[in-house]
Amino acid sequence: MAEQGYDPSGQYVSVEYHAPLHGSTIVARISLVHIEQMSVKEHYTIMKWLARSYFDESTPLSEGPVVLPDMPKDAVWRGRFRGSREGVPYEFSLTTVDLGCWGARVATAYPEADQGEAEQRLDTLISGLRALAPSAQRK
């Protein structure tokens, strides 16, 4: 399942995915934004209020850089949170990624019990985004 948001100016596009997992669902909303001269931490900081607003009683679990294979050490920043929606406990995260003059933010939500597998899938998705990003060698 996917839905798209597109900014006609060409500065923003987003896609939302729903993936089944153990009888529940992982939701990932990927937004690509034309950003220059903003660190992944700054991008994360200005957007985390929005990610937290979708859940009741949102509490932070962790915030900081994420090291992924084949990616620069300062290219990914993630915050993990716990919250609930309609009484169901969830974990959710906001991850920001440096893709050169584009930045990605990936907001995910998943049942608490599936945190480990959901994060593995998220890291694979982020590595794939980075692999597709334009580089100085590609023309």
Secondary structure as the mmCIF struct_conf table of DSSP 4:
data_model
#
loop_
_struct_conf.conf_type_id
_struct_conf.id
_struct_conf.beg_label_comp_id
_struct_conf.beg_label_asym_id
_struct_conf.beg_label_seq_id
_struct_conf.end_label_comp_id
_struct_conf.end_label_asym_id
_struct_conf.end_label_seq_id
STRN STRN1 ALA A 2 TYR A 6
TURN_TY1_P TURN_TY1_P1 PRO A 8 SER A 9
BEND BEND1 GLY A 10 GLN A 11
STRN STRN2 TYR A 12 LEU A 21
TURN_TY1_P TURN_TY1_P2 HIS A 22 GLY A 23
STRN STRN3 SER A 24 HIS A 34
BEND BEND2 GLN A 37 GLN A 37
HELX_RH_AL_P HELX_RH_AL_P1 VAL A 40 SER A 53
TURN_TY1_P TURN_TY1_P3 TYR A 54 TYR A 54
BEND BEND3 PHE A 55 PHE A 55
STRN STRN4 ASP A 56 PRO A 65
TURN_TY1_P TURN_TY1_P4 PRO A 69 ASP A 70
BEND BEND4 MET A 71 MET A 71
TURN_TY1_P TURN_TY1_P5 LYS A 73 ASP A 74
BEND BEND5 ALA A 75 ALA A 75
STRN STRN5 VAL A 76 ARG A 85
TURN_TY1_P TURN_TY1_P6 GLU A 86 GLY A 87
STRN STRN6 VAL A 88 LEU A 99
TURN_TY1_P TURN_TY1_P7 GLY A 100 CYS A 101
STRN STRN7 TRP A 102 PRO A 111
HELX_RH_3T_P HELX_RH_3T_P1 GLU A 112 ASP A 114
HELX_RH_AL_P HELX_RH_AL_P2 GLN A 115 LEU A 132
BEND BEND6 ALA A 133 ALA A 133
BEND BEND7 ALA A 136 GLN A 137
#
